[in-house]
């Protein structure tokens, strides 16, 4: 996707979201090219809906979506300073304590070439601050290795960041040229085999972190939504798992569950990517659909 960002009017977004909720949807995923920059092109003009003024910025939009009474999950939230304000909405229960932040790299030099925010030390401090204000927050991110000009020192900076940030979920991609992209003209391309080695090293480091974070959830209680039932196992997710990109929670005794049902569970085990759980207390019959 190229070109200038174009934000939808907040009333359009809320109208569509309200219609989805009325139709039975119980989880809204907010996804865009740059969710943090929502409303910047609208010059902060107020948009009237139901008699109230809604400013076109990501905080106001997220708060309004949260007031619809369903799960609201934010994706592609770049780490601009005003993103810190969203954590208050998560702590208040209006938005799921889940943040998809595409940090992309940790070397300030590479980030500048990518034309992305390059304050790595600031990002580590902000992650710590987010966790202090909302201890249950789950953070996922994506990174690129093998960007033109990436040195071994740059990659080691990225590995250090990964180990210090202790992110819950991480995806990684090898840089590949895109037709018309300015990065194609940068000097010192990284050999594909070296880029692949770096990807494998990063994912191995993250696998150890992910295992530790999953292990720490054993014994905790959380609410999950049932996505599907396979034989005698129900596949579910909590606030910490986004559909299709994160792991799942496997729940035994699926005969009593149906897709869309909300269930309180206790986490009992884990593997490399997923969790196991058992229901807690009497569960209400299914009354929602996705």
Secondary structure, DSSP 8 states (H G I E B T S, - for coil): --S------HHHHHHHHHHHHHTT--EEEE--S-GGGTTGGGTT-EEEETTEEEESSHHHHHHHHHTTSSEEEE------GGGGGHHHHHHTTSS-SEEE---B-S-HHHHHHHTS---HHHHHHHHHHHHHH-TT-EEEEEEEE--TT--HHHHHHHHHHHHHH--SEEEEEE----TT-GGGG-SS---HHHHHHHHHHHHHHHHHHHHHHHHTTTT-EEEEEEEEEETTEEEEE-TT--TTTS--EEEE-GGG--TT-EEEEEEEEE-SS-EEEEE-S---------
